[in-house]
């Protein structure tokens, strides 16, 4: 069960790096849609870690629940 956590963590890191690079690119590009894209990028920069935290918390909860059911 360690493997899914590692995959989630690595994909989160890749997504965050991509979002930071996209945010930087959108900040310096002069285009009519730049402000909208910048807001979306910043939103995803906040949303991705929150979703990863929820995934990890659910994983931990389900693991503890499975262990407590096997003990009975």
C-alpha positions in Angstrom: 0.0 0.0 0.0 3.0 2.3 0.0 3.1 2.4 -3.8 -0.2 4.4 -4.2 1.1 7.1 -1.8 4.3 7.4 -3.7 2.5 7.7 -7.0 0.2 10.3 -5.6 3.1 12.3 -4.1 5.1 12.2 -7.3 2.2 13.2 -9.4 1.4 16.0 -7.0 5.0 17.3 -7.2 4.9 17.2 -11.0 1.5 19.0 -11.1 2.8 21.7 -8.7 6.0 22.3 -10.7 3.9 22.5 -13.8 1.5 25.0 -12.2 4.3 27.2 -10.9 5.9 27.3 -14.3 2.5 28.0 -15.9 1.9 30.8 -13.4 5.3 32.3 -14.1 4.7 32.1 -17.9 1.2 33.6 -17.6 2.5 36.4 -15.5 5.0 37.6 -18.1 2.9 36.9 -21.3 1.0 39.8 -22.7 -2.3 38.4 -24.1 -6.0 39.3 -23.5 -6.6 36.0 -21.7 -3.5 36.2 -19.5 -5.3 37.4 -16.4 -7.9 34.7 -16.6 -5.3 32.0 -17.1 -3.2 33.4 -14.3 -6.1 33.2 -11.9 -6.9 29.6 -13.0 -3.3 28.6 -12.5 -3.1 30.2 -9.1 -6.3 28.4 -8.2 -5.0 25.0 -9.2 -1.7 25.8 -7.3 -3.9 25.9 -4.2 -6.3 23.1 -5.1 -3.7 20.4 -6.0 -2.1 20.3 -2.5 -5.6 20.3 -0.9 -6.8 17.4 -3.0 -3.5 15.5 -2.2 -4.0 16.1 1.5 -7.6 14.8 1.3 -6.4 11.8 -0.6 -3.7 11.0 2.0 -6.2 11.5 4.8 -8.7 9.2 3.2 -6.0 6.6 2.6 -4.9 6.8 6.2 -8.5 6.6 7.4 -9.4 3.6 5.2 -6.2 1.8 6.2 -6.9 2.3 10.0 -10.5 1.2 9.4 -9.4 -1.9 7.6 -6.9 -2.7 10.4 -9.5 -2.2 13.1 -12.0 -4.5 11.2 -9.4 -7.3 10.9 -8.6 -7.1 14.7 -12.2 -8.0 15.7 
